[in-house]
Amino acid sequence: MPRPRLCRKIGFKPEVTYFKPQGVPMRGLEVIELTTEELEAYRLRHINDLDQQEAAKKMNTSASTYQRILYSSYKKIADALVNGKAIKIIN
């Protein structure tokens, strides 16, 4: 039985939850799903300019878990930008 997942703090609710390349119909796009957790980790690091320890505290998680979440967001965002995929933000 896996360990129960901790409740992580998300400091905002995004108003826009879908991004897609301009000029490409939705039916022709693959969709990458970015969790609000991943978006929050990205926001804390790049919008709020927090270091790993501070951001992990804000999210109520360990620094290593925060780092894993952040790198997951990097990979998904890069994949969408480089390969022309849509990004959907999910809970």
N, C-alpha and C positions, 0 to 999 in steps of 0.2 A: 504494500500500500504506500503510495507516494506521500510525501510531506504535504500538509495543507498549505495552500498559497497564501502569502501575507497580503494584506490590503495595502496597496500603494496609493499614495496621495497624488492626485492629479489637480494641479492648481488652476486649470482653466477648461472651458468647454469650447471647442472650436465651432465657429459659426458656419464656416465653409468646410464641407467634408468630402469634396470631390474635386480632383484636378485632372485635366486631360490635355494632351497636345492639341494646339489650335489647328483647325482645318482637317482633322481626322475624325470620321464618324465613329460613334461609340461602338457600333456593331463590329468594327474592325480592330478594336483595341483589346489588349489583355489588361487585366486590372490587378494591381498590387494592393494588398490590404495592409495598411499601417495602423497599428493599435494606438489608442490614446496614450497608453503608457510609453510607447516608442516616441510619439510626438512630444510628450512632456519632457522626456529625457533630452531630446534634440533641442527643444525650446529653452530648457534650463541652461544647457551648455552654450548654445549659439546666439540666443536672444538676450538672456540674462547674464551671460558671461561668467557662470559659476564654475568652479573647479569640481572635480569628481566627488570629493568628500562632501562639499556643501550641497551639491545637487542630490547626492544619495540621501543625505539627511532630509532634504525637502520632500523627497519621494518616499521616505520611511522604508528604506531598503539598504542593503550593504553596498559598499563601493564596488565590489566585484559583480554583483547583480546589476547595479546601475550601468556598469561598463558593458555588460552583455546586452542589455536592452538598447543602449546607445549604438553599439556596433550593428545590431540588428536593424535599427532605423537607417543607419548609413548605407547598409547593403541594399535595402529596399528602395530608398530614395535614388541611389546611384543607378540601380537597375531600371527604374522608371524613366529617369532622365536620359540615360545612354541609349536605351532600347525603345524609347517612345511609347511607354505604357502609361495607363491612367493610374492615379493614386486615390484610393478610397480610405477614409479614416473611419475605423470601426471602434466600438467600445470593447 
